[in-house]
């Protein structure tokens, strides 16, 4: 779903700027990542020692903390900006008459079906 809202010119320019450089960064990252793969894969992990494990765990921990902080900030931002809006409207309650009209039967038949435990199909 696309939300069409009026944006000022500077905001559109900043949005396009960040979008362009975000995609450019992603493309360059994927190119750099793919250029480091070798043609023949070797699964012997010669460089996996304790020093590398500690740095990998530290990096993973920092990325996790950064992600959690970013998501927490984003959720609080959305709650502050959009939390007061009540955009959901629920349909009105359906009564027996409307159900009987919809299924093209009488209210007595509908009541029989609701109380019965077996429905016979024609």
Backbone as CSV, one residue per row, in Angstrom:
resi,resn,N_x,N_y,N_z,CA_x,CA_y,CA_z,C_x,C_y,C_z
1,UNK,0.838,-1.160,0.000,0.000,0.000,0.000,0.896,1.241,0.000
2,UNK,0.595,2.161,-0.857,1.358,3.399,-0.927,0.550,4.482,-0.228
3,UNK,1.180,5.182,0.675,0.519,6.262,1.392,0.874,7.560,0.696
4,UNK,-0.139,8.192,0.126,0.082,9.455,-0.557,-0.195,10.593,0.410
5,UNK,0.819,11.336,0.731,0.646,12.495,1.586,1.490,13.629,1.034
6,UNK,1.120,14.817,1.374,1.847,15.982,0.884,3.164,16.109,1.635
7,UNK,4.254,16.234,0.866,5.572,16.417,1.455,6.181,17.691,0.894
8,UNK,6.960,18.338,1.716,7.626,19.537,1.244,8.776,19.142,0.312
9,UNK,9.207,20.103,-0.500,10.300,19.835,-1.452,11.581,19.394,-0.755
10,UNK,12.030,20.089,0.319,13.268,19.630,0.972,13.145,18.209,1.521
11,UNK,11.984,17.867,2.040,11.800,16.514,2.575,11.869,15.473,1.465
12,UNK,11.279,15.776,0.296,11.354,14.853,-0.840,12.793,14.688,-1.309
13,UNK,13.545,15.781,-1.346,14.944,15.727,-1.790,15.775,14.906,-0.819
14,UNK,15.570,15.130,0.485,16.304,14.351,1.489,15.926,12.879,1.395
15,UNK,14.642,12.598,1.198,14.179,11.218,1.061,14.823,10.546,-0.149
16,UNK,14.830,11.218,-1.291,15.468,10.665,-2.487,16.970,10.489,-2.291
17,UNK,17.604,11.426,-1.605,19.046,11.350,-1.342,19.375,10.102,-0.518
18,UNK,18.661,9.915,0.594,18.923,8.743,1.441,18.562,7.444,0.727
19,UNK,17.477,7.450,-0.036,17.091,6.250,-0.780,18.152,5.888,-1.805
20,UNK,18.617,6.870,-2.563,19.631,6.610,-3.585,20.909,6.070,-2.960
21,UNK,21.405,6.719,-1.921,22.654,6.269,-1.321,22.485,4.963,-0.534
22,UNK,21.290,4.713,-0.041,21.039,3.426,0.599,21.124,2.290,-0.407
23,UNK,20.480,2.464,-1.559,20.560,1.434,-2.600,21.974,1.314,-3.148
24,UNK,22.662,2.437,-3.311,24.047,2.400,-3.795,24.937,1.647,-2.809
25,UNK,24.778,1.910,-1.515,25.553,1.206,-0.503,25.258,-0.286,-0.540
26,UNK,23.978,-0.652,-0.667,23.608,-2.060,-0.714,24.211,-2.753,-1.939
27,UNK,24.155,-2.122,-3.078,24.720,-2.715,-4.297,26.226,-2.872,-4.174
28,UNK,26.902,-1.841,-3.668,28.356,-1.936,-3.509,28.736,-2.991,-2.469
29,UNK,27.955,-3.091,-1.405,28.223,-4.109,-0.392,28.085,-5.506,-0.987
30,UNK,26.993,-5.744,-1.726,26.791,-7.060,-2.330,27.860,-7.364,-3.375
31,UNK,28.290,-6.348,-4.139,29.369,-6.560,-5.112,30.667,-6.924,-4.386
32,UNK,30.972,-6.189,-3.320,32.193,-6.457,-2.557,32.132,-7.853,-1.923
33,UNK,30.985,-8.214,-1.400,30.822,-9.533,-0.794,30.995,-10.637,-1.834
34,UNK,30.387,-10.465,-2.993,30.480,-11.504,-4.019,31.869,-11.583,-4.629
35,UNK,32.630,-10.479,-4.618,33.974,-10.518,-5.199,34.961,-11.268,-4.304
36,UNK,34.627,-11.486,-3.037,35.525,-12.196,-2.133,35.327,-13.706,-2.147
37,UNK,34.298,-14.170,-2.848,34.097,-15.613,-2.939,35.083,-16.211,-3.927
38,UNK,35.561,-17.365,-3.566,36.460,-18.074,-4.467,35.650,-19.058,-5.298
39,UNK,36.231,-19.467,-6.392,35.522,-20.388,-7.284,35.315,-21.757,-6.634
40,UNK,36.349,-22.286,-5.999,36.206,-23.590,-5.355,36.081,-23.384,-3.846
41,UNK,35.002,-23.863,-3.294,34.744,-23.665,-1.871,35.478,-24.709,-1.043
42,UNK,36.025,-24.264,0.069,36.745,-25.151,0.966,36.167,-24.955,2.365
43,UNK,35.655,-26.008,2.947,34.995,-25.920,4.244,35.906,-26.363,5.381
44,UNK,37.201,-26.085,5.317,38.113,-26.557,6.360,38.428,-25.506,7.413
45,UNK,37.904,-24.367,7.423,38.000,-23.352,8.474,39.368,-23.329,9.161
46,UNK,40.397,-23.053,8.425,41.733,-23.030,8.997,41.942,-21.839,9.931
47,UNK,41.237,-20.758,9.697,41.446,-19.541,10.480,40.479,-19.400,11.648
48,UNK,39.747,-20.422,11.980,38.801,-20.327,13.087,39.512,-20.694,14.381
49,UNK,39.995,-19.669,15.075,40.648,-19.896,16.353,39.965,-19.034,17.414
50,UNK,40.488,-19.010,18.611,39.841,-18.316,19.716,39.801,-16.805,19.499
51,UNK,40.844,-16.230,18.918,40.841,-14.788,18.661,39.729,-14.404,17.704
52,UNK,39.568,-15.174,16.644,38.497,-14.882,15.691,37.124,-15.094,16.318
53,UNK,36.982,-16.117,17.132,35.693,-16.388,17.769,35.297,-15.237,18.686
54,UNK,36.258,-14.709,19.436,35.947,-13.582,20.324,35.524,-12.355,19.529
55,UNK,36.217,-12.071,18.433,35.853,-10.897,17.645,34.504,-11.108,16.959
56,UNK,34.213,-12.333,16.522,32.921,-12.616,15.907,31.805,-12.450,16.932
57,UNK,32.002,-12.955,18.145,30.993,-12.804,19.191,30.791,-11.333,19.574
58,UNK,31.881,-10.589,19.668,31.767,-9.170,19.995,31.017,-8.417,18.903
59,UNK,31.351,-8.696,17.658,30.669,-8.043,16.538,29.184,-8.403,16.533
60,UNK,28.872,-9.683,16.753,27.480,-10.119,16.794,26.729,-9.438,17.936
61,UNK,27.371,-9.336,19.091,26.757,-8.662,20.231,26.498,-7.186,19.925
62,UNK,27.453,-6.505,19.313,27.277,-5.085,18.986,26.177,-4.878,17.945
63,UNK,26.142,-5.743,16.962,25.080,-5.631,15.951,23.721,-5.890,16.587
64,UNK,23.631,-6.864,17.482,22.374,-7.149,18.167,21.908,-5.984,19.030
65,UNK,22.835,-5.401,19.777,22.486,-4.247,20.617,22.051,-3.067,19.755
66,UNK,22.776,-2.819,18.667,22.420,-1.717,17.767,21.052,-1.951,17.139
67,UNK,20.782,-3.180,16.706,19.484,-3.494,16.104,18.360,-3.333,17.124
68,UNK,18.565,-3.830,18.321,17.539,-3.710,19.361,17.270,-2.247,19.702
69,UNK,18.325,-1.443,19.796,18.148,-0.021,20.096,17.409,0.684,18.960
70,UNK,17.768,0.346,17.720,17.100,0.966,16.577,15.626,0.596,16.531
71,UNK,15.316,-0.675,16.737,13.918,-1.096,16.721,13.130,-0.499,17.878
72,UNK,13.758,-0.380,19.021,13.095,0.228,20.169,12.795,1.700,19.898
73,UNK,13.760,2.405,19.346,13.546,3.817,19.008,12.452,3.953,17.968
74,UNK,12.461,3.103,16.945,11.474,3.183,15.879,10.071,2.898,16.400
75,UNK,9.935,1.925,17.298,8.609,1.626,17.833,8.099,2.770,18.713
76,UNK,8.981,3.369,19.497,8.530,4.493,20.327,8.184,5.700,19.459
77,UNK,8.922,5.909,18.382,8.620,6.997,17.448,7.243,6.783,16.827
78,UNK,6.968,5.563,16.348,5.664,5.272,15.745,4.547,5.407,16.764
79,UNK,4.791,4.980,17.997,3.766,5.090,19.032,3.464,6.555,19.326
80,UNK,4.511,7.392,19.395,4.294,8.817,19.653,3.611,9.505,18.484
81,UNK,3.987,9.137,17.255,3.445,9.829,16.091,2.057,9.333,15.703
82,UNK,1.839,8.017,15.732,0.597,7.455,15.223,-0.265,6.799,16.291
83,UNK,0.184,6.749,17.525,-0.538,6.026,18.560,-1.895,6.597,18.892
84,UNK,-2.073,7.892,18.752,-3.333,8.523,19.122,-4.396,8.383,18.040
85,UNK,-4.019,7.963,16.841,-4.978,7.842,15.748,-5.854,6.605,15.930
86,UNK,-7.115,6.761,15.681,-8.070,5.649,15.751,-8.645,5.462,14.348
87,UNK,-7.927,4.720,13.516,-8.323,4.580,12.122,-9.130,3.320,11.857
88,UNK,-9.205,2.421,12.788,-9.920,1.172,12.563,-11.390,1.347,12.888
89,UNK,-12.212,1.001,11.941,-13.650,1.008,12.190,-14.139,-0.428,12.040
90,UNK,-14.868,-0.881,13.007,-15.363,-2.241,13.007,-16.771,-2.260,12.428
91,UNK,-17.114,-3.324,11.714,-18.469,-3.399,11.153,-19.498,-3.534,12.271
92,UNK,-20.716,-3.127,11.983,-21.750,-3.253,13.025,-22.068,-4.722,13.299
93,UNK,-22.654,-4.961,14.451,-23.025,-6.320,14.838,-24.072,-6.868,13.866
94,UNK,-23.934,-8.132,13.535,-24.879,-8.785,12.638,-25.991,-9.410,13.469
95,UNK,-27.213,-9.202,13.014,-28.332,-9.804,13.739,-28.863,-10.995,12.952
96,UNK,-29.839,-11.678,13.553,-30.387,-12.900,12.953,-31.048,-12.622,11.609
97,UNK,-31.714,-11.496,11.507,-32.430,-11.171,10.269,-31.449,-10.992,9.114
98,UNK,-30.340,-10.285,9.351,-29.351,-10.077,8.295,-28.701,-11.387,7.859
99,UNK,-28.401,-12.266,8.826,-27.825,-13.566,8.484,-28.799,-14.402,7.663
100,UNK,-30.060,-14.380,8.033,-31.064,-15.155,7.299,-31.210,-14.624,5.880
101,UNK,-31.197,-13.312,5.705,-31.274,-12.729,4.361,-30.055,-13.102,3.539
102,UNK,-28.890,-13.053,4.147,-27.650,-13.346,3.409,-27.626,-14.791,2.912
103,UNK,-28.035,-15.724,3.756,-28.016,-17.131,3.377,-29.326,-17.579,2.731
104,UNK,-30.240,-16.653,2.515,-31.519,-16.900,1.847,-32.286,-18.041,2.517
105,UNK,-32.536,-17.884,3.782,-33.324,-18.855,4.550,-34.109,-18.102,5.601
106,UNK,-35.000,-18.810,6.247,-35.795,-18.177,7.291,-34.997,-18.153,8.597
107,UNK,-35.493,-17.338,9.511,-34.811,-17.233,10.800,-34.941,-18.527,11.605
108,UNK,-36.023,-19.251,11.392,-36.226,-20.528,12.090,-35.193,-21.548,11.604
109,UNK,-34.988,-21.607,10.290,-33.986,-22.526,9.738,-32.585,-22.174,10.244
110,UNK,-32.304,-20.890,10.293,-31.000,-20.441,10.789,-30.804,-20.853,12.246
111,UNK,-31.820,-20.712,13.039,-31.739,-21.102,14.451,-31.543,-22.607,14.589
112,UNK,-32.188,-23.361,13.727,-32.035,-24.822,13.744,-30.598,-25.209,13.390
113,UNK,-30.035,-24.554,12.410,-28.657,-24.836,12.013,-27.684,-24.466,13.127
114,UNK,-27.913,-23.334,13.766,-27.010,-22.900,14.836,-27.042,-23.853,16.023
115,UNK,-28.198,-24.410,16.333,-28.303,-25.301,17.480,-27.915,-26.725,17.152
116,UNK,-28.014,-27.112,15.889,-27.706,-28.484,15.498,-26.217,-28.725,15.443
117,UNK,-25.846,-30.007,15.631,-24.442,-30.342,15.574,-24.049,-30.980,14.246
118,UNK,-25.035,-31.187,13.373,-24.773,-31.800,12.074,-25.478,-30.973,11.021
119,UNK,-24.749,-30.605,9.962,-25.332,-29.828,8.883,-25.328,-30.697,7.650
120,UNK,-26.510,-30.859,7.070,-26.645,-31.672,5.860,-26.512,-30.767,4.650
121,UNK,-25.629,-31.134,3.756,-25.428,-30.338,2.544,-26.263,-30.913,1.416
122,UNK,-26.822,-30.051,0.599,-27.640,-30.485,-0.533,-26.803,-30.754,-1.752
